[in-house]
Amino acid sequence: MSEIKQLDVTIMGREFRVACPPEEEAALQEAVVFLDRKMREIRDSGNVMGIDKIAIMAALNITHEFMNTRIAGGFDVAEFRRKIAGMQQTIDEALKEQQQLF
């Protein structure tokens, strides 16, 4: 079981402390940047006022994008990417072992 880190992140100029396993820290930081960018785009459009409403609109937009990654027939792009990442990690580990032989 991995230990959980407490990370401070900033979204729209506001600080938040979130719990995260160390191996997922990079992905969390990427998600923070993505969410911050989405929220700033909504704020800058001038159509939505208030941080709560901006957050809800960002959540709806991101959810809509996520749900559209599923292609007709049940193909899940996100799941496919996770499998590719797992295969890449397996390949990297195998190559690392090979390099130690020489």
Secondary structure as the mmCIF struct_conf table of DSSP 4:
data_model
#
loop_
_struct_conf.conf_type_id
_struct_conf.id
_struct_conf.beg_label_comp_id
_struct_conf.beg_label_asym_id
_struct_conf.beg_label_seq_id
_struct_conf.end_label_comp_id
_struct_conf.end_label_asym_id
_struct_conf.end_label_seq_id
HELX_LH_PP_P HELX_LH_PP_P1 SER A 2 ILE A 4
STRN STRN1 LYS A 5 ILE A 11
TURN_TY1_P TURN_TY1_P1 MET A 12 GLY A 13
STRN STRN2 ARG A 14 CYS A 20
HELX_RH_3T_P HELX_RH_3T_P1 PRO A 22 GLU A 24
HELX_RH_AL_P HELX_RH_AL_P1 GLU A 25 SER A 45
TURN_TY1_P TURN_TY1_P2 GLY A 46 GLY A 46
BEND BEND1 ASN A 47 ASN A 47
BEND BEND2 GLY A 50 GLY A 50
HELX_RH_AL_P HELX_RH_AL_P2 ILE A 51 MET A 67
TURN_TY1_P TURN_TY1_P3 ASN A 68 THR A 69
STRN STRN3 ARG A 70 ILE A 71
TURN_TY1_P TURN_TY1_P4 ALA A 72 GLY A 74
STRN STRN4 PHE A 75 ASP A 76
HELX_RH_AL_P HELX_RH_AL_P3 VAL A 77 LEU A 101
#
